[in-house]
Amino acid sequence: MFRNLVPETAPDLTDSREYFPSLEQVFEGKPVVFFDNPGGTQTAQQVMEAMQDYLLYANSNTHGAFITSQRTDMIIQEARQAMADFLNCAPDEIVFGPNMTTLTFAFSRALAKRFAPGDEIVVTALDHDANIAPWRAIARDNNFVIRQIDIDPQTGALNMEDAKTKITDKTKLVAFGYASNALGVINDVETLIQLAHSVGALCYVDAVQFAPHGPIDVQKLDCDFLACSAYKFFGPHVGILFGKKALLDDIQPYKVAPASNETPEKFETGTLAHELLAGLLGAIDYLSLVGTTLSNPSADIASEYSGRRRSLKIAMGAIMAYERTLSTYMLTSLSIVRGVTIYGPQNPDDTSGRVPTFAIRIKNKSPRLLAESLGAQGVFAWDGNYYALDLMNRLGLEDSGGALRLGLAHYNTTEEINRCITLLQGASV
Ligand SMILES: Cc1ncc(COP(=O)(O)O)c(C=O)c1O
């Protein structure tokens, strides 16, 4: 992890709420608490404005000889640059698509042409199915072999000893998440990438659940591919795939004949959702604003970055620091709820290994009924497996409704945690 990007003293980010008009919603007389963030965050004001502006002044298809089309071309280019700044890569290493799942299915089929029958792909028991099912599908269709890295069921962390035995010289690709959408655990991605590269394998990182919570630098990580989704980091429903330029150049996707065969456009089949790319620019504007307005970022933070890259790193480092305090508060508060079991990292005194996503069960209570009773009081939280299907099976929870997931973002507050805990205490008796 990029520890130098996370300030030791957490800034107070509660002012960020003013940029999220939807947080002001009231449900049956009570302010709504959004703890459903891993399923999708609320959208910053800048996103809505940018989308409206696009539809008013630039709505068109690409490469035309007139102004709205030229504005569209410009917005796509700017969105690529914005994501390149967010991930610290070059703009032509950014591929856009409808969402992470669709991008990964399409990309896995293109990548399959590089592998031979008997080659091995390593996935994990912790991942969202979007980073398992596409690899299983190409394995089934091409006679590749799938290996799966197990978890430590006590901590939810990937079992790194198991990783070392599963990643061998037969491995061609290792697919793993940056942070778990269910347990909140942050994986040791640096080590996994090194393990993959040590045997000459590629790695595909699912950063969907890390992107809203911390700084990402694909160059420092040296990862080959990394996917995320803007609707999980305060933007609209659009997916993003980073790939190293040389690799993208070398991979031939399925595409229509007249479309560009250049990287990255060749991966973007059909017409992109231009208004959403405008919205993505709005999300990056919002995060960059957080970075530039923080009153006292410590001197060494992000000193190796400049311009918007620096603001974004400062913002994400601050978000991570602030959310660690929310995680400490949540874990301490949950411990007073009778009959509660927390899955994943549980130490309130060290929350550096997690994002603020908590999977819990309360003894003899159905996660669905708990989510319903919270929802009726305006506290929104998911229940079930959230597509972390292999994980829920591994934890033995799948057949009994999975777990209740309380997933926070930087605009959440300790008061909201208090409200949720009071409701859970009431439900636990
Ligand atoms: C970790 C993780 N990966 C992938 C996905 C799928 O993302 P998308 O909806 O963009 O396909 C999700 C969605 O919840 C997720 O949490």
Ligand as a Chemical Component Dictionary entry (heavy atoms), coordinates in Angstrom:
data_LIG
# 
_chem_comp.id                   LIG 
_chem_comp.type                 NON-POLYMER 
_chem_comp.pdbx_formal_charge   0 
_chem_comp.three_letter_code    LIG 
# 
loop_
_chem_comp_atom.comp_id 
_chem_comp_atom.atom_id 
_chem_comp_atom.alt_atom_id 
_chem_comp_atom.type_symbol 
_chem_comp_atom.charge 
_chem_comp_atom.model_Cartn_x 
_chem_comp_atom.model_Cartn_y 
_chem_comp_atom.model_Cartn_z 
_chem_comp_atom.pdbx_ordinal 
LIG C1 C1 C 0 -15.539 -6.155 -6.356  1  
LIG C2 C2 C 0 -16.488 -5.977 -7.497  2  
LIG N1 N1 N 0 -16.113 -6.346 -8.711  3  
LIG C3 C3 C 0 -16.910 -6.214 -9.772  4  
LIG C4 C4 C 0 -18.172 -5.709 -9.638  5  
LIG C5 C5 C 0 -19.028 -5.585 -10.847 6  
LIG O1 O1 O 0 -18.998 -4.270 -11.246 7  
LIG P1 P1 P 0 -19.938 -3.776 -12.455 8  
LIG O2 O2 O 0 -21.286 -3.570 -11.883 9  
LIG O3 O3 O 0 -19.279 -2.513 -12.890 10 
LIG O4 O4 O 0 -19.919 -4.814 -13.502 11 
LIG C6 C6 C 0 -18.633 -5.312 -8.383  12 
LIG C7 C7 C 0 -19.993 -4.795 -8.216  13 
LIG O5 O5 O 0 -20.529 -4.764 -7.151  14 
LIG C8 C8 C 0 -17.758 -5.449 -7.294  15 
LIG O6 O6 O 0 -18.139 -5.089 -6.079  16 
# 
loop_
_chem_comp_bond.comp_id 
_chem_comp_bond.atom_id_1 
_chem_comp_bond.atom_id_2 
_chem_comp_bond.value_order 
_chem_comp_bond.pdbx_ordinal 
LIG C1 C2 SING 1  
LIG C2 N1 SING 2  
LIG C2 C8 DOUB 3  
LIG N1 C3 DOUB 4  
LIG C3 C4 SING 5  
LIG C4 C5 SING 6  
LIG C4 C6 DOUB 7  
LIG C5 O1 SING 8  
LIG O1 P1 SING 9  
LIG P1 O2 DOUB 10 
LIG P1 O3 SING 11 
LIG P1 O4 SING 12 
LIG C6 C7 SING 13 
LIG C6 C8 SING 14 
LIG C7 O5 DOUB 15 
LIG C8 O6 SING 16 
# 
